Amino acid sequence: GCPLCGEARQMLARLGHRYLMTVTEVDITSDEAIFQRYRDTIPVVVVDGRLTLGGHIDEAEVSGWLEGCTT
């Protein structure tokens, strides 16, 4: 029911047509440590284990990182 999570899901689906990637969706309420770490910054997108974006996620920024991961 999180609108920002829905936007992030749609953005990743669009980017998935251009980049080879695996998307793993995690329910932060299923793990107390993850919940404590990210509860105020959902949704969170982690790219290649290095880039972590939270809240309103910029598609161009994620796209740029994905481009860098494929080269």
N, C-alpha and C positions, 0 to 999 in steps of 0.2 A: 504493500500500500504506500510505499515511499515514492513520491513523484520524481525526486532526483535519481533514485535507483532505476526507475523506468527509463529516464532520459539516458543514463549511462548505458543501460542494456541496449537501447536502440542505437546509440552511437557505436558501440562495439560491434553490433550486428552489421552496420554500414561499413565499418572499417574491416570487418572480417571478409568482405568481398574483395578487398585490395591486398590484404596481408595474410600470410600464413600465421595463424595464432591459435592458441587454446585459451578459452575463457572459462574460468572456474568461479562460480558464484558461491559465496560463503555467507551463511546466515550467522551474523556476529553474535546473536543471542545464544548460539549453541556452545560457545566457549567463553568462559568468564574473562580470561586474559585478553582475548581478541576484542570482546565487548568493551572492556575498560580502555583499551588502547584507541579504538576507533569510534566509540559511541557518538562523539560530537562531530565527526567528520565524514559520515556516510553520504554518498557511496565513496568507496575507496577503489582506485584502480592502481595496480602495481604492474609495471611493464619491465620485463626482463629482470625482475628482482631488484631493480635499481631505482626506478622512478615511482614515487608514490604520490598520487593526486587524490585529494578529498574534497567533498562538497560539490560545487558546480565545476564540472570537468570540461576543460577546453578540448574540443575535438582536434583542432590543429596541433596542439601540443602533443597529444597522444599519437597522432599521425606522424609527427616528426620523429618521435622516439621509436615508433614501429619501423619507420624508414631506416633509421640508424641501426636497428637490430638486424635488418635483413642485408645490410651491405658489409 
